[in-house]
Amino acid sequence: MNMKTKMKITVALLALGASALLANAEDDNGGSPPPNGPGHGRHHPPSLPLVLALDTNHDGVIDSNEIANASAALKTLDKNGDGQLTTNEYLPALPANALKDAPRPPLPAVVKALDANGDGVIDANEIANAPAALKTLDKNGDGKLTPDEFIGPRPHLGPPPGPNGDAANGDQPPGDQMPPPDDAPDGPSPGE
């Protein structure tokens, strides 16, 4: 082999090695393991205070005893003692850098079930009716609620398909979006 061929092979091998090294550096999270083990380095939305209160044993399932005691569990979220739960009591706080006009994520099924009139406030009557409302989410009739039942369908990326299969307006009806927090600077608060 002549010197020119050796040089081409060396440059090609160096370029191949450098690209493999860069690809590996991107895959392994900068050389450090993801926090809390594999798969935990991804962003997860904050837990719903509502679900945390209902799932008293924190096993990720709202069992029959937790359903039966739902009214008492919900009352623990009533921070101001007014006998009702507002969005800032049962939903996680918005991140500080969230845009004020950004679309809200869809409401979880558990919120829709508990807030029977859809006004964004879980009032005293709705709290009292919580066990019956939660039982309506038990789609398989096993007496407990799994995340698929109490959260409901997960939103997909992109707008839903329109009637012709094309991309339609991705806006959801107002009743299916999380209401703004009660202390939002603009717009009326629930009940106004």
N, C-alpha and C positions, 0 to 999 in steps of 0.2 A: 504494500500500500504506500502511496506517496504521501507526502506531508500535507498537501492540500486536502486529501480525503480524510486523513486522521483529524485534521482541524475541524472539518464539517461534522464528523461524527461526535467529536468532543463537544462542540457547541450545541448540537442537537440533544445530546444526553444531558447537558447542563440545563437547557431550556425545559426539557421534560421533567427533570428532577425538581427544578424550581417551581414549576406549575403544580406538581404533586405536593410539594411542601406547602404551597399557598392553599391548595384545596383542603389539605389536612388541617391547617391552622384555622380555616373557617369552620370546619366541621366540629372541632373539639372545643368550641366556645373560648377561643383564645388561650388554650392550654390549661384552663382550670376546669374542674368538674362542675356541672350545673349544681346549683344549691339544692340541698335535700335529695340528692341522688338523681338517677336518670329520669328524664321526662319532666322534671320539675323546674327547669330553667325557662320554660315558656311562660308567657303572661297568662294569668288566670283572672277572671273578673272577681271582684270582692264578693265574699259570702253575703247572702241576704240575712240581715238581722232577724227577719221574720222566720226563716228556716232554722237558724241557729237557736231561736227561742223554742220553736216547736219540737225540734229533734234534741230532746233533753239529754239523751245518752250519747249524742254526737257520733252515731254509727252511720250516718248518711241516709237513713231510712226513718220515716215517721211511722212508728208502729201503732197498733191499736190502742195501747195505753196512752201514748203521746197524743193520739187523735182525741181520745176521751177527755184528756186534760188540756186540750188546746186553748180553751177560754182563759184558764189561769195562766198558761204560758204566755199568751198574747198580752195579758195585763202587765206582765213584767216589762214590756217595751214602752209602756205609757209613761214617758219620762216627766211630763208636766202634770200628770194626775188628773187630766180632764175627762177621762173615761173613754177616750177614742184614740185611734192611732193615725197619725198623719204620715205623709211620705218620708219626712225626715226622721221618723221614729222606726219605720219598718223597712225602708230601703237603705242601701249603703250610700254614703256621701259621695257626691261626684268628685272626681279628681280636681285639684285646684287649677290645673291647666285646661280643664274642659271648656270648650266653646259654649257660650250661653245659648246660642241658637242651633247647636248640634242636635241631630235627631236623637231621640231617646231610644234605648234598647227596648225590645218588646217586653211587656209585662209577663212575669212568670205566671203559670196557671194557678199557683197557690194564691197569688194576689187577686186575680180575677175571681176566683171562687169565694174568697173571704170578703172582698169589697163588692157585695151583691149589686149595689146600685151604680157602681162604676164611677163614683165621685172623687176617688182618690183618698177618701177617708174611711177607715174601718171603724165604724161607730159602735156604740155600746150594744145595740141589737145584733150587729154583725159579729161582734166578739162573742156574744152569748150563743149565737148560732154556729160558731166555728166548727164544732165536731161534725155537725150535719153537712156543712159546706165542704169540709175536707173529705168526707166519705164519698162525695160526688166525683172526686178525682181518682178514686180507686177503680181504675178501668178493668183490672183483672179479678176483682172481688176477693183478694187475699187478705183484706183487713189492714193492709199497710200501704204506705205511699213510698215509692222509689223515686229517685230524681227524675226519671222519665215521666212520672205521673205528676209530681208537684212542680216541676219546672216547665214541662211541656215541650213541644217541638223546638229545637234550636234554630235560630235564624241561619239562613245560608248566606253566602257571600253574593253580592250583586242583587239587582232588582229581581223580583219574581217575574216569571215569564208572563207575557200578556196572552190574550185569547188566541193569537195566531202563533204563539211560541216565541215571539220576539220579546225583547226586554221592554217591560212596561214601567210605568212610574213606580219607583221603589218606596214611595211614601206609604206608611201604614195608616189605617184609620186612627184618629185620635184616641179612641177607647182602647187600642191595642198597644199604645206606647206608654212607657213609664211617665207619669206626670212629673212636672218640674218640682224640685224641692219646695217646701212651704216658704222658705226664706229667700226664694228667688227674687232678685231685685226688680224684674219687670214682669208685668202681667198680673192678673188678679190671683189671689190665693183661693184654694177651694172654699166654696161657700159664699164667695162674693158675687 
